[in-house]
Structures are given as structure tokens and as C-alpha cells.
Amino acid sequence: MFNQKNRLSGLLKNIPKSSTPSGWDLFVKIAVGGLTEIGFSRQYHNLLLTVSSSGRGVIDCDSGEKIARDYEEYGDWYDPFNLSCLGIGPISEEIIAISGLCGGGMPTVNHYGETLTRVAPEWPIEELIWCPLGKDPLIEQFQAGCIKIASDYFRCAGFSWNGEFIVAATSSDITIWKKTAINL
């Protein structure tokens, strides 16, 4: 196991660090104390549901604003073991697939072919690595273009359902990246 850790650490040393991958903007970092889970709406791809020890919130990832909030700690709206939560505000009729403290997962690839990989050679600290189409951070000859975009104690990380947002969540904050507009 020690040799595998050394091999992984050696591979990861080749990947540069940057807070923003090509074609993306580091958009906003939002404090959310006691964060347990998050999940994107499938109907409104820019809306992110947050679940914390003090209720639910909805963040509009296009503006970075909190657009809905409640302070109910627990209720039949929340099912962490089935990884689902009823939305609030503009997504109040939608059951949101959540990811975080109890597991789950967010998309790790988008329709552009970009990928996100979480690795933890220095566990519990994880590295979040973004890669362009056809690249892989764990295969030396395919690492070109991969970027370490964050390092933290992640609850979860992934793309929105439409692939236009990246989110990385810890127990205390959410970082959101937004795909930049392509000028034709």
C-alpha cells in the first residue's frame, strides 16, 4: 500500500495547480455553516439546493444569490439514506438527488467531455482535479491539460446536470465555477 501511495503522489506532482481551469470562471464562494448535502435541480440547472444543520437553501448559480431559505432542521422532506430532499422556493415541487455526508454522487463528467476526479493521497485532505476531453490525471501520458482546482475536506464535488457549473462543498462552504461563454 505504501508503494501505491508513493506512486499516486508521484503522478499527482506532475499536475499543476490553478483555481480556474480553461473555459471556466471561479465564480463565487458561499459560506454555509453545518452543510451536510447539496444537489442540483434537474428542471432548473442553475439552481443548487443546500441542506445544513439549520435548514435548506437554494442558490442561483448564475447570480451567486441565495434565493430561498428555510430554517426547519429536519422533516419528512429530508431522506439522507435515500439521498433525496424536497426542494424549496422555485424548486418546491421537485425531489432533489443529494450528495454529501451520507454518500451519493454528482456527475463527474459533462457533455464537453471534461471530467472531475477526487484523489486523496494525503487523506482526509482531497484534491479536486479537472481534466479536458480525453485526459486522465491518473495516467501519466494523458495528464496534459489537467489542473488541480481545489484541495480541502470535501463533502462532495461535481458538475451540474447540464455541465455548465462545477461545485465543491465542504462542511462550511460551497465553491462554484461557471462555464464561460464561447464567442463564435
LINZILIN-V317830 format. One record per pair of residues at least 12 apart in sequence whose C-alpha atoms are under 10 Angstrom apart, sorted by the first residue. I is the first residue (numbers start at 1). J is the second residue. D is the distance in Angstrom with one decimal. If there is no record, write none. Layout:
I&J&D  I&J&D
This chain:
4&121&9.3  5&120&9.3  5&121&6.0  5&122&8.8  6&121&8.3  7&121&9.6  7&138&9.8  8&119&8.9  8&120&9.1  8&121&6.7  8&137&9.9  8&138&7.5  8&139&9.9  9&119&9.7  9&120&9.2  9&121&6.2  9&122&8.6  10&121&10.0  10&140&9.7  11&137&7.7  11&138&6.6  11&139&7.7  11&140&6.5  11&143&8.9  12&119&9.0  12&121&9.0  12&127&9.3  12&129&9.5  12&137&7.2  12&138&7.5  12&139&9.8  12&140&9.0  12&143&9.2  12&147&10.0  12&148&8.9  14&137&9.0  14&140&8.2  14&143&7.9  14&144&9.0  14&146&9.4  14&147&9.7  15&129&8.6  15&137&7.4  15&138&9.9  15&140&9.6  15&143&7.0  15&144&7.9  15&145&8.3  15&146&6.3  15&147&5.9  15&148&6.6  16&129&9.6  16&143&9.9  16&144&9.6  16&145&8.8  16&146&7.5  16&147&5.5  16&148&6.1  16&149&8.9  17&127&9.9  17&129&8.9  17&146&9.0  17&147&5.6  17&148&4.6  17&149&6.1  17&150&8.0  17&151&9.6  18&129&9.8  18&130&9.9  18&146&9.8  18&147&6.2  18&148&6.1  18&149&5.3  18&150&8.0  19&147&8.4  19&148&7.5  19&149&4.7  19&150&6.6  19&151&9.9  19&177&9.4  20&130&9.2  20&147&8.2  20&148&8.9  20&149&6.2  20&150&9.2  20&177&7.8  20&178&9.7  21&129&9.4  21&130&6.9  21&131&8.3  21&132&8.9  21&145&8.8  21&146&8.2  21&147&6.4  21&148&8.5  21&149&7.1  21&177&9.2  21&179&9.6  22&130&9.5  22&131&9.5  22&132&8.6  22&145&8.7  22&146&9.7  22&147&9.0  22&179&9.2  22&180&9.0  23&132&9.8  23&178&8.7  23&179&6.1  23&180&5.5  23&181&8.1  23&182&8.3  24&164&9.0  24&165&8.7  24&166&9.0  24&177&6.4  24&178&5.6  24&179&4.5  24&180&5.1  24&181&8.8  25&165&9.6  25&166&9.9  25&176&8.7  25&177&5.5  25&178&5.3  25&179&6.4  25&180&6.3  25&181&9.9  26&149&9.5  26&165&10.0  26&166&9.2  26&175&7.9  26&176&6.5  26&177&4.5  26&178&6.6  26&179&9.0  26&180&9.9  27&61&8.5  27&62&8.9  27&63&8.9  27&64&7.7  27&165&9.4  27&166&9.7  27&175&7.8  27&176&5.6  27&177&5.0  27&178&6.0  27&179&9.3  28&61&8.6  28&62&10.0  28&63&9.0  28&64&6.3  28&65&9.6  28&167&9.8  28&174&8.2  28&175&5.9  28&176&5.4  28&177&7.1  28&178&9.0  29&64&8.5  29&167&9.6  29&168&9.5  29&169&9.6  29&173&6.8  29&174&5.6  29&175&4.3  29&176&6.3  29&177&9.1  30&59&9.3  30&64&8.1  30&65&9.2  30&66&9.2  30&169&9.6  30&172&8.7  30&173&5.5  30&174&5.2  30&175&6.5  30&176&8.4  31&169&9.9  31&170&9.6  31&171&9.3  31&172&5.9  31&173&4.2  31&174&6.5  31&175&8.9  32&50&8.2  32&51&9.0  32&52&7.3  32&53&9.6  32&54&9.5  32&57&9.2  32&169&9.2  32&170&8.8  32&171&7.5  32&172&5.1  32&173&4.8  32&174&7.0  33&51&9.9  33&52&6.9  33&53&7.7  33&54&8.2  33&170&9.3  33&171&6.6  33&172&4.5  33&173&6.8  33&174&9.9  34&51&8.5  34&52&5.1  34&53&5.1  34&54&7.3  34&55&9.5  34&170&9.0  34&171&5.5  34&172&5.9  34&173&8.8  35&50&7.2  35&51&6.0  35&52&4.1  35&53&6.5  35&54&8.6  35&55&9.3  35&56&9.4  35&100&8.5  35&101&8.7  35&155&8.3  35&169&8.0  35&170&7.0  35&171&4.7  35&172&5.9  35&173&7.3  35&174&8.8  36&50&7.9  36&51&5.7  36&52&5.1  36&53&7.1  36&54&10.0  36&80&9.3  36&98&9.5  36&99&8.4  36&100&5.8  36&101&5.3  36&102&8.1  36&155&7.3  36&156&9.5  36&169&9.0  36&170&8.3  36&171&6.4  36&172&9.1  37&49&8.3  37&50&6.1  37&51&5.1  37&52&6.9  37&53&9.8  37&56&9.6  37&80&8.5  37&83&8.9  37&84&9.5  37&85&9.4  37&97&9.6  37&98&5.9  37&99&5.2  37&100&4.3  37&101&6.2  37&102&8.0  37&103&8.8  37&104&9.2  37&155&7.3  37&156&7.8  37&169&8.3  37&170&9.2  37&171&8.8  38&50&4.5  38&51&6.0  38&52&8.8  38&56&9.4  38&57&9.4  38&58&9.5  38&83&9.9  38&84&9.7  38&85&9.3  38&96&8.8  38&97&8.3  38&98&5.3  38&99&5.6  38&100&6.5  38&101&9.5  38&104&9.9  38&105&9.9  38&106&9.2  38&155&8.9  38&156&8.0  38&157&9.3  38&167&9.3  38&168&9.7  38&169&7.8  38&174&9.2  39&51&8.7  39&58&9.6  39&83&9.5  39&84&8.6  39&85&8.6  39&87&9.5  39&95&9.8  39&96&6.1  39&97&5.7  39&98&4.4  39&99&6.3  39&100&8.9  39&104&9.8  39&105&9.1  39&106&7.7  39&156&9.7  39&158&9.7  39&160&8.4  39&161&9.6  39&167&9.7  40&58&9.4  40&59&9.6  40&61&9.9  40&87&9.8  40&96&6.8  40&97&7.4  40&98&7.8  40&99&9.6  40&106&8.6  40&158&10.0  40&159&8.8  40&160&6.0  40&161&6.9  40&162&9.6  40&165&9.8  40&167&9.7  41&58&9.7  41&87&8.4  41&90&10.0  41&91&7.2  41&94&7.6  41&95&8.4  41&96&6.1  41&97&8.1  41&98&9.8  41&160&8.3  41&161&7.8  41&162&10.0  42&91&9.6  42&94&8.5  42&95&9.4  42&96&7.8  42&97&9.0  42&160&8.5  42&161&6.3  42&162&8.3  43&91&8.1  43&94&8.2  43&96&9.9  43&161&9.3  44&60&9.4  44&90&8.9  44&91&8.0  44&161&9.4  44&162&9.4  45&60&9.2  45&61&8.7  45&62&9.7  45&160&6.5  45&161&6.3  45&162&6.1  45&163&8.7  45&164&8.2  45&165&8.7  46&58&10.0  46&59&8.1  46&60&5.7  46&61&5.1  46&62&6.1  46&63&9.1  46&64&9.8  46&160&7.6  46&161&9.0  46&162&8.7  46&163&10.0  46&164&8.2  46&165&7.6  46&178&9.8  47&59&5.7  47&60&4.8  47&61&6.1  47&62&8.3  47&64&9.8  47&66&9.6  47&67&9.1  47&90&8.8  47&91&8.2  47&160&9.0  48&60&6.5  48&61&7.0  48&66&9.4  48&87&9.4  48&91&9.5  48&96&9.3  48&98&10.0  48&160&8.5  48&167&9.2  49&66&9.8  49&68&9.2  49&69&9.7  49&85&8.7  49&86&9.2  49&87&6.7  49&88&8.1  49&91&8.7  49&96&7.6  49&97&9.5  49&98&8.3  50&66&9.9  50&69&9.3  50&85&9.6  50&87&9.2  50&98&8.7  50&99&9.9  50&169&9.7  50&174&9.2  51&70&9.9  51&73&8.9  51&74&9.8  51&78&8.8  51&85&8.4  51&87&9.7  51&98&8.7  51&99&9.8  51&100&9.3  52&71&9.2  52&72&9.8  52&73&7.7  52&74&9.6  52&171&8.6  52&172&9.3  53&71&8.9  53&72&8.9  53&73&5.9  53&74&8.4  54&69&9.9  54&70&8.2  54&71&5.4  54&72&6.6  54&73&5.0  54&74&8.6  55&69&7.5  55&70&5.5  55&71&4.3  55&72&4.8  55&73&4.6  55&74&7.3  55&75&9.7  55&78&10.0  56&68&8.1  56&69&5.8  56&70&5.4  56&71&6.6  56&72&7.5  56&73&8.0  56&74&9.5  56&78&9.7  56&85&9.4  56&86&9.5  56&87&8.0  56&88&7.5  57&69&4.3  57&70&6.5  57&71&8.7  57&87&8.5  57&88&7.3  57&89&8.6  58&70&9.4  58&87&8.0  58&88&7.2  58&89&7.5  58&90&8.5  58&91&8.4  61&160&9.8  61&164&9.6  61&165&7.5  61&166&9.6  61&167&9.4  61&176&7.3  61&177&8.7  61&178&7.8  62&164&9.8  62&165&9.0  62&176&9.8  62&177&10.0  62&178&7.8  64&176&8.4  67&88&9.7  67&89&7.6  67&90&8.5  68&87&9.6  68&88&6.7  68&89&5.3  68&90&7.8  68&91&9.4  68&92&9.9  69&88&7.4  69&89&7.7  70&88&7.8  70&89&9.1  77&95&8.7  78&95&9.5  78&96&9.8  78&98&9.8  79&97&9.9  79&98&9.2  79&102&10.0  80&97&9.7  80&98&7.8  80&99&8.7  80&100&9.0  80&101&8.4  80&102&6.2  80&103&8.5  80&104&9.3  81&102&6.7  81&103&8.4  81&104&9.3  82&97&8.6  82&98&8.9  82&102&9.1  82&103&9.5  82&104&8.9  83&95&9.9  83&96&8.4  83&97&5.8  83&98&5.1  83&99&6.6  83&100&8.7  83&101&9.8  83&102&7.4  83&103&7.5  83&104&6.3  83&105&9.3  84&96&5.5  84&97&4.7  84&98&5.3  84&99&8.5  84&104&9.4  85&97&6.7  85&98&6.8  86&98&9.9  98&156&9.6  99&155&7.8  99&156&6.3  99&157&8.5  99&158&9.6  99&169&9.7  100&154&8.5  100&155&4.8  100&156&5.2  100&157&8.7  100&169&8.2  100&170&8.8  100&171&9.2  101&154&9.5  101&155&6.0  101&156&8.1  101&170&9.7  101&171&8.8  102&155&9.2  103&155&8.6  103&156&8.4  104&156&8.4  105&156&7.1  105&157&7.9  105&158&7.7  106&156&7.6  106&157&6.6  106&158&4.9  106&159&6.4  106&160&7.5  106&161&8.3  106&166&9.8  106&167&9.3  107&157&8.5  107&158&5.4  107&159&5.2  107&160&6.9  107&161&6.9  107&162&9.5  107&163&8.2  107&166&9.5  108&130&9.4  108&157&8.1  108&158&5.3  108&159&6.0  108&160&9.2  108&161&9.9  108&163&9.2  108&166&9.3  109&130&9.6  109&131&9.4  109&132&9.9  109&133&9.4  109&158&8.0  109&159&7.0  109&160&9.6  109&161&9.6  109&163&7.6  110&133&9.6  110&158&9.4  110&159&6.8  110&160&8.3  110&161&7.9  110&162&7.2  110&163&4.6  110&164&8.0  110&165&9.5  110&166&9.7  111&133&9.7  111&161&9.5  111&162&7.6  111&163&6.3  111&164&9.1  112&132&8.2  112&133&6.9  112&163&7.7  112&164&9.5  113&131&8.7  113&132&6.7  113&133&4.5  113&134&7.2  113&135&9.2  113&163&9.5  114&130&7.1  114&131&5.6  114&132&4.6  114&133&5.0  114&134&8.0  114&135&8.3  114&136&9.8  114&146&9.7  114&159&9.6  114&163&8.8  115&129&8.1  115&130&5.7  115&131&5.2  115&132&6.6  115&133&7.4  115&134&9.0  115&135&8.3  115&136&8.2  115&137&9.6  115&146&9.3  115&158&8.8  115&159&8.7  115&163&10.0  116&128&6.7  116&129&5.5  116&130&4.7  116&131&6.5  116&132&9.2  116&136&9.4  116&137&9.4  116&146&9.5  116&147&9.7  116&148&9.6  116&149&9.6  116&157&8.1  116&158&6.7  116&159&8.0  116&166&8.9  117&129&5.1  117&130&6.6  117&131&8.2  117&136&8.6  117&137&7.7  117&138&9.2  117&148&9.4  117&157&8.9  117&158&8.8  118&130&9.1  118&137&9.9  118&148&9.6  118&150&9.6  118&151&9.3  118&154&9.1  118&156&9.3  118&157&8.1  118&158&9.5  119&137&9.5  119&138&9.4  119&151&9.6  120&151&9.4  120&152&9.8  120&153&9.7  123&152&9.8  123&153&8.7  124&152&8.3  124&153&6.3  124&154&8.8  125&151&6.7  125&152&5.3  125&153&5.1  125&154&7.8  126&150&8.3  126&151&5.5  126&152&5.5  126&153&6.1  126&154&6.8  127&148&6.6  127&149&7.7  127&150&5.9  127&151&4.4  127&152&6.8  127&153&8.9  127&154&8.9  128&147&8.5  128&148&5.8  128&149&5.8  128&150&5.2  128&151&6.1  128&152&8.4  128&154&8.9  128&157&7.9  128&158&9.4  128&168&8.3  129&146&6.7  129&147&5.5  129&148&4.4  129&149&5.8  129&150&7.4  129&151&9.0  130&145&8.7  130&146&5.7  130&147&5.4  130&148&6.4  130&149&6.7  130&150&9.4  130&158&10.0  130&166&9.6  131&143&7.9  131&144&8.5  131&145&6.3  131&146&4.3  131&147&6.4  131&148&8.9  131&149&10.0  132&144&8.8  132&145&6.4  132&146&6.6  132&147&9.1  133&145&9.3  133&146&9.7  149&168&9.8  149&177&10.0  150&168&8.2  150&175&9.2  151&168&9.7  152&168&9.2  152&169&9.0  152&170&7.4  153&168&9.9  153&169&8.5  153&170&6.0  153&171&8.0  153&172&9.9  154&168&6.9  154&169&5.6  154&170&4.6  154&171&7.5  154&172&9.8  154&173&9.7  154&174&9.6  155&168&7.8  155&169&5.4  155&170&4.9  155&171&6.5  155&172&9.6  155&173&9.8  155&174&9.7  156&168&6.1  156&169&5.4  156&170&7.1  156&171&9.6  156&174&9.7  157&169&6.1  157&170&8.9  157&174&9.4  157&175&9.3  157&176&9.9  158&176&10.0  159&176&9.7  159&177&9.3  159&178&9.9  160&178&10.0  163&178&9.3  163&179&8.2  164&177&8.5  164&178&6.1  164&179&5.1  164&180&8.5  164&181&9.9  165&177&5.6  165&178&4.7  165&179&6.1  165&180&9.7  166&178&6.6  166&179&8.2
